[in-house]
Amino acid sequence: MISSSRRLPRSAVIREVGLRDGLQSIATILPSEHKREWIRGAYDAGQREIEVGSFVPARLLPQLADTAELVAFAKTLPGLFVSVLVPNLRGAENAIAAEADLMIVPLSASHAHSLANLRKTPDDVVAELGRIRAARDAAGSKTLIEGGVGTAFGCTIQGRVEKSEVLRLMQALLDAGADRVSIADTVGYADPGMVRDLFEDAVKIAGDRFWCGHFHDTRGLGLANVYAALEVGVARFDACLAGIGGCPHAPGASGNVSTEDLAYMLGSMGIATGVDIEQLLALRARVAQWLAGETLHGSLWQAGLPKTFGLAQAVAA
């Protein structure tokens, strides 16, 4: 088990985002039946937070056209916290009607990426979140709102993104009514030093309302960046089974952190996740069959669990 001069969290949450961030980035349109099997399989493996889709027009992302149906199914699983992404007020109204537990409003700190991805400036998104908060409250809904600040470490379109701008926008989202905020390395530009520096200040600003770190493994630093976030107390991370995912409007931003690799790293370090990795690997094998022809990622499925893995978990217990 790895030791650190900083005290690491004793437990962490892995939010599965493959059904949204993964599937939106590939050509295959997975049947709803297989998506339900994926949700059930992740649930049976111990995952309790899943982002099941996005309320966007089907003509834009036909891969996610069945999001309402998937929310309804996921809500039948006891204790499962169901998230969706919403790009605007219309999407938020659909999320509220579906009774999702949480809706994520994405904001790009890169102005160029924000215009390409959402056709809005970052401050336009902040204003939209304010309208979403008003609609949520007027409906008496319990759906939480997460403001997600993406391209926080740079952008393939704009290039440099200033740390001060990321923190300004995060504070603006909180002021506009976000219940939670998160930070994403949308294009895989971050390194552990950059993560530690930004996340340390973000946590100082947001406190326990800082919800999640989202990293891409585009340049092989995804897990190292997770570790840097752990060092400043962040204990919830987005990940995608088989490491699929990316952003259609960020060229080269391939590969989310692999759920199975992240679960293994945390478990080996003695950080509890509640995930049964053997079951997770079995689910990955099924998903790989469904996505035949797509590029998948990850290392654990090839190498397998080491014989010493159970020892680390026993020591942590």
C-alpha contacts under 8 A as a table, 3 or more apart, distances in Angstrom:
res1	aa1	res2	aa2	distance
1	M	268	S	6.12
1	M	269	M	4.60
1	M	270	G	6.30
1	M	312	A	5.68
2	I	269	M	5.45
4	S	7	R	6.56
4	S	8	L	7.41
6	R	231	E	5.93
6	R	232	V	7.99
7	R	231	E	6.87
8	L	230	L	5.95
8	L	231	E	5.70
8	L	232	V	7.92
8	L	233	G	6.63
9	P	12	A	6.88
9	P	230	L	6.76
9	P	233	G	6.30
9	P	234	V	7.78
9	P	235	A	6.47
9	P	271	I	6.89
10	R	270	G	7.43
10	R	271	I	5.05
10	R	272	A	6.35
11	S	235	A	7.02
11	S	271	I	4.84
11	S	272	A	4.36
11	S	273	T	5.86
12	A	235	A	4.58
12	A	236	R	5.57
12	A	237	F	7.88
12	A	266	L	7.87
12	A	271	I	6.58
12	A	272	A	6.22
12	A	273	T	5.33
13	V	49	E	7.74
13	V	235	A	6.28
13	V	236	R	4.59
13	V	237	F	6.38
13	V	273	T	5.76
14	I	47	Q	7.10
14	I	49	E	7.10
14	I	236	R	5.89
14	I	237	F	5.12
14	I	238	D	5.87
14	I	239	A	6.51
14	I	259	T	7.36
14	I	263	A	7.55
14	I	273	T	7.13
15	R	47	Q	7.43
15	R	48	R	7.56
15	R	49	E	4.87
15	R	50	I	5.41
15	R	51	E	7.05
15	R	236	R	7.16
15	R	237	F	5.97
15	R	238	D	4.73
15	R	239	A	6.18
16	E	19	L	7.69
16	E	47	Q	7.58
16	E	49	E	6.48
16	E	50	I	4.70
16	E	51	E	6.04
16	E	238	D	6.03
16	E	239	A	5.35
16	E	240	C	5.61
16	E	241	L	7.27
16	E	259	T	7.07
17	V	20	R	5.57
17	V	21	D	5.59
17	V	22	G	6.71
17	V	50	I	6.21
17	V	51	E	4.92
17	V	52	V	7.02
17	V	238	D	6.24
17	V	239	A	5.88
17	V	240	C	5.29
18	G	21	D	5.41
18	G	22	G	4.16
18	G	23	L	6.29
18	G	51	E	7.59
18	G	52	V	7.96
18	G	239	A	7.23
18	G	240	C	4.41
18	G	241	L	5.89
18	G	244	I	6.92
18	G	245	G	7.00
19	L	22	G	5.82
19	L	23	L	5.56
19	L	24	Q	7.98
19	L	35	K	7.18
19	L	51	E	6.66
19	L	52	V	5.24
19	L	53	G	5.89
20	R	23	L	5.50
20	R	24	Q	5.87
20	R	51	E	6.42
20	R	52	V	5.90
20	R	53	G	4.40
20	R	54	S	6.38
20	R	64	L	7.03
20	R	84	V	7.98
20	R	85	L	7.96
21	D	24	Q	5.55
21	D	25	S	6.74
21	D	53	G	7.97
21	D	240	C	7.73
21	D	244	I	7.95
21	D	245	G	5.23
21	D	246	G	6.62
21	D	247	C	7.79
22	G	25	S	5.72
22	G	26	I	7.17
22	G	240	C	6.52
22	G	243	G	7.82
22	G	244	I	4.92
22	G	245	G	3.69
22	G	246	G	6.85
22	G	256	N	7.85
23	L	26	I	5.58
23	L	27	A	7.96
23	L	28	T	7.53
23	L	29	I	7.56
23	L	30	L	7.85
23	L	63	Q	6.38
23	L	64	L	7.67
23	L	244	I	7.69
23	L	245	G	6.74
24	Q	61	L	6.58
24	Q	63	Q	5.98
24	Q	64	L	6.98
24	Q	245	G	7.23
25	S	244	I	7.83
25	S	245	G	5.39
25	S	246	G	5.73
25	S	247	C	6.40
25	S	248	P	6.31
26	I	245	G	7.49
26	I	294	E	7.21
28	T	63	Q	7.50
28	T	291	L	6.77
28	T	294	E	7.75
29	I	62	P	7.27
29	I	63	Q	4.93
30	L	34	H	6.52
30	L	35	K	6.76
30	L	63	Q	6.86
30	L	290	W	7.39
30	L	291	L	7.88
31	P	34	H	5.44
31	P	35	K	6.51
32	S	35	K	4.93
32	S	36	R	6.18
32	S	66	D	6.85
32	S	70	L	7.69
33	E	36	R	5.21
33	E	37	E	6.34
34	H	37	E	4.92
34	H	38	W	6.14
34	H	290	W	7.81
35	K	38	W	4.92
35	K	39	I	6.26
35	K	70	L	7.70
36	R	39	I	5.08
36	R	40	R	6.11
36	R	70	L	6.82
36	R	73	F	7.25
36	R	74	A	7.92
37	E	40	R	5.05
37	E	41	G	5.86
38	W	41	G	5.02
38	W	42	A	6.09
38	W	283	L	7.24
38	W	287	V	7.36
39	I	42	A	5.24
39	I	43	Y	6.11
39	I	50	I	7.58
39	I	52	V	7.78
39	I	74	A	6.99
40	R	43	Y	5.01
40	R	44	D	6.05
40	R	74	A	7.98
41	G	44	D	5.05
41	G	45	A	6.16
41	G	279	Q	7.87
41	G	280	L	7.64
41	G	283	L	6.11
42	A	45	A	5.02
42	A	46	G	6.55
42	A	47	Q	5.54
42	A	280	L	6.77
42	A	283	L	7.32
43	Y	46	G	5.22
43	Y	47	Q	4.94
43	Y	48	R	6.23
43	Y	77	L	7.89
43	Y	80	L	7.52
44	D	47	Q	7.29
44	D	279	Q	7.73
45	A	275	V	5.60
45	A	276	D	5.03
45	A	277	I	7.17
45	A	279	Q	5.30
45	A	280	L	5.67
46	G	274	G	5.42
46	G	275	V	4.49
46	G	276	D	6.12
47	Q	50	I	7.40
47	Q	80	L	7.94
47	Q	274	G	7.00
47	Q	275	V	6.01
48	R	79	G	6.70
48	R	80	L	4.73
48	R	81	F	5.94
49	E	80	L	5.93
49	E	81	F	4.73
49	E	82	V	6.10
49	E	83	S	7.38
50	I	80	L	7.52
50	I	81	F	6.56
50	I	82	V	5.50
50	I	83	S	6.05
51	E	82	V	6.04
51	E	83	S	4.34
51	E	84	V	5.30
51	E	85	L	7.65
52	V	67	T	6.70
52	V	70	L	6.42
52	V	71	V	6.63
52	V	74	A	7.96
52	V	82	V	6.90
52	V	83	S	6.28
52	V	84	V	5.94
53	G	64	L	5.84
53	G	66	D	7.95
53	G	67	T	5.04
53	G	70	L	7.64
53	G	83	S	7.69
53	G	84	V	5.24
53	G	85	L	6.51
54	S	64	L	6.27
54	S	67	T	6.14
54	S	84	V	5.19
54	S	85	L	4.46
54	S	86	V	5.88
54	S	91	G	7.92
55	F	64	L	7.69
55	F	65	A	7.83
55	F	67	T	6.56
55	F	68	A	7.82
55	F	84	V	7.22
55	F	85	L	6.45
55	F	86	V	5.45
55	F	87	P	7.55
55	F	91	G	4.85
55	F	92	A	7.55
55	F	94	N	6.77
55	F	95	A	7.06
56	V	60	L	7.08
56	V	61	L	6.90
56	V	64	L	7.67
56	V	65	A	7.73
56	V	86	V	6.94
56	V	87	P	7.04
56	V	91	G	6.29
57	P	60	L	5.51
57	P	61	L	6.62
57	P	62	P	7.88
57	P	65	A	7.37
58	A	61	L	5.12
58	A	62	P	4.57
58	A	63	Q	7.69
58	A	64	L	6.83
58	A	65	A	4.88
59	R	62	P	5.81
61	L	64	L	5.73
61	L	65	A	6.88
62	P	65	A	5.11
63	Q	66	D	7.98
64	L	67	T	5.76
66	D	69	E	5.39
66	D	70	L	6.35
67	T	70	L	5.05
67	T	71	V	6.18
68	A	71	V	5.16
68	A	72	A	6.34
68	A	94	N	7.87
68	A	95	A	7.83
68	A	98	A	6.19
69	E	72	A	5.19
69	E	73	F	6.37
70	L	73	F	5.04
70	L	74	A	5.98
71	V	74	A	5.08
71	V	75	K	6.05
71	V	82	V	6.86
71	V	98	A	6.69
71	V	99	E	7.91
71	V	100	A	6.50
72	A	75	K	5.31
72	A	76	T	6.93
72	A	98	A	6.93
73	F	76	T	5.51
73	F	77	L	7.53
74	A	77	L	5.63
74	A	80	L	7.05
74	A	82	V	6.72
75	K	78	P	7.35
75	K	80	L	6.85
75	K	81	F	7.95
75	K	82	V	6.98
75	K	100	A	7.96
77	L	80	L	5.80
81	F	101	D	6.01
81	F	102	L	7.81
82	V	100	A	5.70
82	V	101	D	5.19
82	V	102	L	6.47
83	S	100	A	6.06
83	S	101	D	5.92
83	S	102	L	4.71
83	S	103	M	5.67
83	S	104	I	7.28
84	V	95	A	7.14
84	V	100	A	6.93
84	V	102	L	6.51
84	V	103	M	4.98
84	V	104	I	6.18
85	L	103	M	5.47
85	L	104	I	4.59
85	L	105	V	6.19
85	L	106	P	7.48
86	V	89	L	7.68
86	V	91	G	4.88
86	V	92	A	5.55
86	V	95	A	7.54
86	V	103	M	6.24
86	V	104	I	5.92
86	V	105	V	5.41
86	V	106	P	7.47
87	P	91	G	6.25
87	P	92	A	7.71
87	P	105	V	5.83
87	P	106	P	6.48
87	P	118	L	7.38
88	N	91	G	5.37
88	N	92	A	6.29
88	N	105	V	7.48
88	N	128	E	6.59
88	N	129	L	7.79
88	N	132	I	7.72
89	L	92	A	4.88
89	L	93	E	6.15
89	L	128	E	6.76
89	L	129	L	7.76
89	L	131	R	6.96
89	L	132	I	5.49
90	R	93	E	5.16
90	R	94	N	6.49
91	G	94	N	5.12
91	G	95	A	6.29
92	A	95	A	4.92
92	A	96	I	6.13
92	A	103	M	7.08
92	A	132	I	6.45
93	E	96	I	5.09
93	E	97	A	6.15
93	E	132	I	7.98
93	E	135	A	7.60
93	E	136	R	7.85
94	N	97	A	5.04
94	N	98	A	6.11
95	A	98	A	5.05
95	A	99	E	6.14
95	A	100	A	5.60
95	A	103	M	6.78
95	A	143	T	7.94
96	I	99	E	4.99
96	I	100	A	6.34
96	I	136	R	7.04
96	I	141	S	6.51
96	I	143	T	6.38
97	A	100	A	7.97
99	E	141	S	7.73
99	E	142	K	7.90
99	E	143	T	6.62
100	A	103	M	6.95
100	A	143	T	5.98
101	D	142	K	7.18
101	D	143	T	4.80
101	D	144	L	6.19
102	L	143	T	5.07
102	L	144	L	4.46
102	L	145	I	5.81
102	L	146	E	7.04
103	M	143	T	6.87
103	M	144	L	6.23
103	M	145	I	5.18
103	M	146	E	6.11
104	I	145	I	6.04
104	I	146	E	4.64
104	I	147	G	5.89
104	I	148	G	6.49
105	V	129	L	7.07
105	V	145	I	7.22
105	V	146	E	6.06
105	V	147	G	4.97
105	V	148	G	5.97
106	P	125	V	7.99
106	P	147	G	6.13
106	P	148	G	4.79
106	P	149	V	6.36
106	P	150	G	6.92
107	L	114	S	6.92
107	L	122	P	5.97
107	L	125	V	6.23
107	L	126	V	7.80
107	L	147	G	7.05
107	L	148	G	5.79
107	L	149	V	4.97
107	L	150	G	5.87
108	S	111	H	6.74
108	S	113	H	6.36
108	S	114	S	4.98
108	S	122	P	6.09
108	S	149	V	5.67
108	S	150	G	4.59
108	S	151	T	5.65
108	S	152	A	7.48
109	A	114	S	7.29
109	A	122	P	6.33
109	A	149	V	6.23
109	A	150	G	6.02
109	A	151	T	5.79
109	A	152	A	5.91
109	A	161	V	6.90
109	A	165	E	6.80
109	A	166	V	5.71
109	A	169	L	7.12
110	S	113	H	5.30
110	S	114	S	6.09
110	S	122	P	7.73
110	S	150	G	7.92
110	S	151	T	6.04
110	S	152	A	7.55
110	S	154	G	7.26
110	S	155	C	6.47
110	S	158	Q	6.49
110	S	161	V	6.04
111	H	114	S	5.03
111	H	115	L	6.29
111	H	121	T	5.89
111	H	122	P	6.32
111	H	158	Q	7.53
112	A	115	L	5.36
112	A	116	A	6.32
112	A	157	I	6.34
112	A	158	Q	5.63
113	H	116	A	4.99
113	H	117	N	5.84
113	H	151	T	7.90
113	H	155	C	7.12
113	H	157	I	6.32
113	H	158	Q	7.03
113	H	249	H	7.08
113	H	250	A	7.34
114	S	117	N	5.21
114	S	118	L	5.51
114	S	119	R	6.44
114	S	120	K	5.96
114	S	121	T	5.77
114	S	122	P	6.28
115	L	118	L	5.50
115	L	119	R	4.06
115	L	120	K	4.99
115	L	121	T	5.90
116	A	119	R	5.73
116	A	249	H	6.38
117	N	249	H	5.70
120	K	123	D	7.95
120	K	124	D	5.67
120	K	125	V	6.59
121	T	124	D	5.05
121	T	125	V	6.57
122	P	125	V	5.13
122	P	126	V	6.48
122	P	169	L	7.55
123	D	126	V	4.90
123	D	127	A	6.33
123	D	169	L	7.68
124	D	127	A	5.14
124	D	128	E	6.23
125	V	128	E	4.88
125	V	129	L	6.16
126	V	129	L	5.13
126	V	130	G	6.48
126	V	169	L	7.78
126	V	172	A	6.65
126	V	173	L	5.65
126	V	176	A	6.57
127	A	130	G	5.07
127	A	131	R	6.58
127	A	176	A	7.13
128	E	131	R	5.07
128	E	132	I	6.21
129	L	132	I	4.82
129	L	133	R	6.09
129	L	147	G	7.84
129	L	173	L	7.24
129	L	176	A	6.49
129	L	177	G	7.15
129	L	178	A	7.29
130	G	133	R	5.09
130	G	134	A	6.32
130	G	176	A	4.81
130	G	177	G	5.95
131	R	134	A	5.06
131	R	135	A	6.20
132	I	135	A	5.09
132	I	136	R	6.05
133	R	136	R	5.06
133	R	137	D	6.14
133	R	145	I	7.48
133	R	176	A	7.70
133	R	177	G	5.79
133	R	178	A	7.28
134	A	137	D	5.23
134	A	138	A	6.04
135	A	138	A	5.05
135	A	139	A	6.13
136	R	139	A	5.24
136	R	140	G	6.41
136	R	141	S	5.50
136	R	142	K	7.77
136	R	143	T	7.34
137	D	140	G	5.10
137	D	141	S	6.23
138	A	141	S	7.74
144	L	178	A	7.97
144	L	179	D	6.16
144	L	180	R	7.76
145	I	177	G	7.93
145	I	178	A	5.25
145	I	179	D	5.28
145	I	180	R	6.31
146	E	178	A	5.67
146	E	179	D	5.96
146	E	180	R	4.48
146	E	181	V	5.21
146	E	182	S	7.14
146	E	211	W	7.96
147	G	170	M	7.62
147	G	173	L	6.11
147	G	174	L	7.81
147	G	178	A	5.86
147	G	179	D	7.92
147	G	180	R	6.25
147	G	181	V	4.67
147	G	182	S	6.38
148	G	181	V	5.62
148	G	182	S	4.70
148	G	183	I	5.76
148	G	184	A	7.07
149	V	152	A	6.45
149	V	166	V	7.10
149	V	169	L	7.51
149	V	170	M	6.65
149	V	181	V	7.46
149	V	182	S	6.08
149	V	183	I	4.83
149	V	184	A	6.04
150	G	183	I	5.96
150	G	184	A	4.53
150	G	185	D	6.18
150	G	186	T	5.67
151	T	154	G	5.40
151	T	155	C	5.59
151	T	161	V	7.57
151	T	184	A	6.26
151	T	185	D	5.39
151	T	186	T	4.89
151	T	187	V	6.54
152	A	161	V	6.59
152	A	163	K	7.43
152	A	166	V	6.02
152	A	183	I	6.63
152	A	184	A	6.05
152	A	185	D	5.68
152	A	186	T	7.41
153	F	160	R	7.42
153	F	161	V	6.11
153	F	162	E	7.87
153	F	163	K	7.65
153	F	185	D	5.91
153	F	189	Y	6.00
153	F	190	A	5.66
153	F	194	M	7.67
154	G	158	Q	7.49
154	G	159	G	5.43
154	G	160	R	4.82
154	G	161	V	4.84
154	G	185	D	7.79
154	G	187	V	7.36
154	G	189	Y	6.24
154	G	190	A	7.92
155	C	158	Q	5.32
155	C	159	G	4.70
155	C	160	R	6.51
155	C	161	V	7.07
155	C	186	T	7.79
155	C	187	V	6.33
155	C	189	Y	7.77
155	C	250	A	7.39
156	T	159	G	5.61
156	T	187	V	6.91
156	T	250	A	6.01
156	T	251	P	6.55
156	T	252	G	7.84
157	I	250	A	7.09
158	Q	161	V	7.69
161	V	165	E	7.24
161	V	166	V	7.63
162	E	165	E	5.29
162	E	166	V	6.63
163	K	166	V	5.12
163	K	167	L	6.35
163	K	198	L	6.84
164	S	167	L	5.23
164	S	168	R	6.03
165	E	168	R	4.95
165	E	169	L	6.11
166	V	169	L	5.32
166	V	170	M	6.17
167	L	170	M	5.00
167	L	171	Q	6.17
167	L	201	D	7.93
167	L	202	A	6.57
168	R	171	Q	5.27
168	R	172	A	6.15
169	L	172	A	4.84
169	L	173	L	6.18
170	M	173	L	5.20
170	M	174	L	6.49
170	M	181	V	6.81
170	M	202	A	7.95
171	Q	174	L	5.11
171	Q	175	D	6.15
171	Q	205	I	7.40
171	Q	206	A	7.66
172	A	175	D	4.96
172	A	176	A	6.05
173	L	176	A	5.02
173	L	177	G	6.49
173	L	178	A	5.62
173	L	181	V	7.51
174	L	177	G	5.32
174	L	178	A	4.76
174	L	179	D	6.91
174	L	180	R	7.38
174	L	181	V	7.27
174	L	206	A	7.97
175	D	178	A	7.22
178	A	181	V	6.83
179	D	209	R	6.63
180	R	209	R	4.71
180	R	210	F	5.88
180	R	211	W	5.72
181	V	206	A	7.59
181	V	209	R	6.24
181	V	210	F	5.09
181	V	211	W	5.63
181	V	212	C	7.29
182	S	210	F	5.87
182	S	211	W	5.37
182	S	212	C	4.78
182	S	213	G	5.98
182	S	214	H	7.69
183	I	212	C	6.70
183	I	213	G	5.42
183	I	214	H	6.28
184	A	213	G	6.01
184	A	214	H	4.41
184	A	215	F	5.94
185	D	188	G	5.48
185	D	189	Y	6.63
185	D	190	A	6.37
185	D	214	H	6.20
185	D	215	F	5.08
185	D	216	H	6.27
186	T	189	Y	7.97
186	T	214	H	7.66
186	T	215	F	6.87
186	T	216	H	6.44
186	T	246	G	7.45
186	T	247	C	7.24
186	T	250	A	7.79
186	T	253	A	6.69
187	V	216	H	6.60
187	V	218	T	7.16
187	V	246	G	7.77
187	V	247	C	7.86
187	V	250	A	6.58
187	V	252	G	7.15
187	V	253	A	4.33
187	V	254	S	7.45
188	G	215	F	6.75
188	G	216	H	4.81
188	G	217	D	6.00
188	G	218	T	5.01
188	G	219	R	6.35
188	G	221	L	7.88
188	G	222	G	7.66
188	G	253	A	6.28
189	Y	218	T	7.90
189	Y	219	R	7.57
190	A	194	M	6.04
190	A	195	V	6.50
190	A	221	L	7.64
190	A	225	N	7.31
191	D	194	M	5.38
191	D	195	V	6.27
191	D	221	L	6.46
191	D	224	A	7.59
191	D	225	N	6.11
192	P	195	V	5.02
192	P	196	R	6.07
192	P	221	L	7.74
192	P	224	A	6.02
192	P	225	N	4.66
192	P	226	V	7.96
192	P	227	Y	7.63
192	P	228	A	5.26
192	P	229	A	7.98
193	G	196	R	5.22
193	G	197	D	6.17
193	G	228	A	7.29
194	M	197	D	5.19
194	M	198	L	6.17
195	V	198	L	5.34
195	V	199	F	5.73
195	V	225	N	6.23
195	V	228	A	6.19
195	V	229	A	6.38
196	R	199	F	5.37
196	R	200	E	5.81
196	R	228	A	5.30
196	R	229	A	5.92
196	R	231	E	7.49
196	R	232	V	6.79
197	D	200	E	5.49
197	D	201	D	6.78
198	L	201	D	5.49
198	L	202	A	6.14
199	F	202	A	4.79
199	F	203	V	5.97
199	F	229	A	6.54
199	F	232	V	7.03
200	E	203	V	5.42
200	E	204	K	6.41
200	E	232	V	5.81
201	D	204	K	5.02
201	D	205	I	6.38
202	A	205	I	5.19
202	A	206	A	6.08
202	A	207	G	7.92
202	A	210	F	7.34
203	V	206	A	5.14
203	V	207	G	4.98
203	V	208	D	7.52
203	V	210	F	6.02
203	V	232	V	7.92
204	K	207	G	5.66
206	A	209	R	5.23
206	A	210	F	5.27
207	G	210	F	5.85
208	D	211	W	7.13
210	F	234	V	7.87
211	W	234	V	7.72
211	W	236	R	6.59
212	C	234	V	7.07
212	C	235	A	7.35
212	C	236	R	4.90
212	C	237	F	5.25
212	C	238	D	6.97
213	G	226	V	7.55
213	G	229	A	7.45
213	G	234	V	7.41
213	G	236	R	6.48
213	G	237	F	4.87
213	G	238	D	6.40
214	H	237	F	5.89
214	H	238	D	5.06
214	H	239	A	7.32
215	F	222	G	5.60
215	F	225	N	7.23
215	F	226	V	7.42
215	F	238	D	7.33
215	F	239	A	7.81
215	F	256	N	6.23
215	F	257	V	6.11
216	H	221	L	7.90
216	H	222	G	5.54
216	H	246	G	7.73
216	H	253	A	7.35
216	H	254	S	7.09
216	H	255	G	5.60
216	H	256	N	4.18
216	H	257	V	5.43
217	D	220	G	4.89
217	D	221	L	5.59
217	D	222	G	4.27
217	D	223	L	7.57
217	D	254	S	7.48
217	D	255	G	5.51
217	D	256	N	5.60
217	D	257	V	5.41
218	T	221	L	7.50
218	T	222	G	7.62
218	T	252	G	7.70
218	T	253	A	6.19
218	T	254	S	5.56
218	T	255	G	5.69
218	T	256	N	7.59
219	R	222	G	7.74
220	G	223	L	7.88
221	L	224	A	5.17
221	L	225	N	6.03
222	G	225	N	5.20
222	G	226	V	6.39
222	G	256	N	7.74
222	G	257	V	5.64
223	L	226	V	4.93
223	L	227	Y	6.32
223	L	257	V	6.92
223	L	262	L	6.75
223	L	265	M	7.97
224	A	227	Y	5.10
224	A	228	A	6.43
225	N	228	A	5.04
225	N	229	A	6.33
226	V	229	A	5.10
226	V	230	L	6.20
226	V	237	F	7.64
227	Y	230	L	4.96
227	Y	231	E	6.36
228	A	231	E	5.18
228	A	232	V	7.04
229	A	232	V	5.47
229	A	233	G	6.65
229	A	234	V	5.43
229	A	235	A	7.80
230	L	233	G	5.05
230	L	234	V	5.00
230	L	235	A	6.07
231	E	234	V	7.40
238	D	257	V	7.69
239	A	243	G	7.37
239	A	256	N	6.11
239	A	257	V	5.10
239	A	258	S	5.64
239	A	259	T	4.81
239	A	262	L	7.57
240	C	243	G	5.08
240	C	244	I	6.13
240	C	245	G	7.20
240	C	256	N	5.88
240	C	257	V	6.18
240	C	258	S	5.16
240	C	259	T	4.99
241	L	244	I	6.83
241	L	258	S	5.45
241	L	259	T	4.78
241	L	260	E	6.44
241	L	284	R	6.41
242	A	258	S	5.40
242	A	259	T	6.88
242	A	260	E	7.32
242	A	284	R	6.42
242	A	288	A	7.78
242	A	296	L	5.43
242	A	297	H	5.13
242	A	298	G	5.73
243	G	255	G	5.22
243	G	256	N	4.95
243	G	257	V	5.43
243	G	258	S	3.98
243	G	259	T	6.91
243	G	296	L	6.20
243	G	297	H	4.82
243	G	298	G	5.90
244	I	254	S	7.36
244	I	255	G	5.02
244	I	256	N	5.86
244	I	258	S	7.58
244	I	295	T	7.41
244	I	296	L	5.80
244	I	297	H	6.58
245	G	254	S	6.05
245	G	255	G	5.11
245	G	256	N	5.49
246	G	250	A	7.76
246	G	253	A	5.24
246	G	254	S	4.54
246	G	255	G	5.75
246	G	256	N	6.63
247	C	250	A	5.25
247	C	251	P	7.39
247	C	253	A	6.13
247	C	254	S	7.33
248	P	251	P	6.96
250	A	253	A	5.71
255	G	258	S	7.92
255	G	297	H	7.16
257	V	261	D	7.65
257	V	262	L	7.03
258	S	261	D	5.28
258	S	262	L	6.10
258	S	297	H	7.07
258	S	298	G	5.66
259	T	262	L	5.20
259	T	263	A	6.05
260	E	263	A	5.09
260	E	264	Y	6.15
260	E	277	I	6.71
260	E	280	L	6.53
260	E	281	L	6.77
260	E	298	G	7.62
260	E	300	L	6.77
260	E	301	W	7.87
261	D	264	Y	5.09
261	D	265	M	6.20
261	D	298	G	6.42
261	D	299	S	6.64
261	D	300	L	5.67
262	L	265	M	5.10
262	L	266	L	6.16
263	A	266	L	5.33
263	A	267	G	5.98
263	A	273	T	7.02
263	A	275	V	6.91
263	A	277	I	6.91
264	Y	267	G	5.09
264	Y	268	S	5.90
264	Y	277	I	7.01
264	Y	300	L	7.72
264	Y	305	L	7.98
265	M	268	S	5.18
265	M	269	M	6.25
266	L	269	M	5.13
266	L	270	G	6.38
266	L	271	I	5.06
266	L	272	A	7.01
266	L	273	T	7.35
267	G	270	G	5.04
267	G	271	I	5.34
267	G	272	A	6.04
267	G	273	T	7.05
267	G	309	F	7.97
267	G	312	A	7.43
267	G	313	Q	6.37
268	S	271	I	7.43
268	S	309	F	6.02
268	S	312	A	5.50
268	S	313	Q	6.59
269	M	312	A	6.74
269	M	313	Q	7.87
270	G	312	A	5.86
270	G	313	Q	5.38
270	G	315	V	7.26
270	G	316	A	4.72
270	G	317	A	7.81
271	I	316	A	7.29
275	V	280	L	7.60
276	D	279	Q	5.50
276	D	280	L	6.28
277	I	280	L	4.78
277	I	281	L	6.09
278	E	281	L	5.17
278	E	282	A	6.31
279	Q	282	A	5.01
279	Q	283	L	6.24
280	L	283	L	5.05
280	L	284	R	6.20
281	L	284	R	4.90
281	L	285	A	6.34
281	L	301	W	6.46
282	A	285	A	5.18
282	A	286	R	6.63
283	L	286	R	5.14
283	L	287	V	6.25
284	R	287	V	5.05
284	R	288	A	5.98
285	A	288	A	5.07
285	A	289	Q	6.48
286	R	289	Q	5.23
286	R	290	W	6.54
287	V	290	W	5.02
287	V	291	L	6.17
288	A	291	L	5.06
288	A	292	A	6.03
288	A	296	L	7.61
289	Q	292	A	5.25
291	L	294	E	5.60
298	G	301	W	6.79
298	G	302	Q	7.92
299	S	302	Q	5.51
299	S	303	A	6.35
300	L	303	A	5.12
300	L	304	G	5.21
300	L	305	L	6.90
301	W	304	G	5.58
305	L	309	F	6.53
306	P	309	F	5.45
307	K	310	G	7.20
308	T	311	L	5.37
308	T	312	A	7.03
309	F	312	A	5.61
309	F	313	Q	6.88
310	G	313	Q	5.21
310	G	314	A	6.18
311	L	314	A	5.05
311	L	315	V	6.24
312	A	315	V	5.22
312	A	316	A	6.29
313	Q	316	A	5.08
313	Q	317	A	6.21
314	A	317	A	5.13
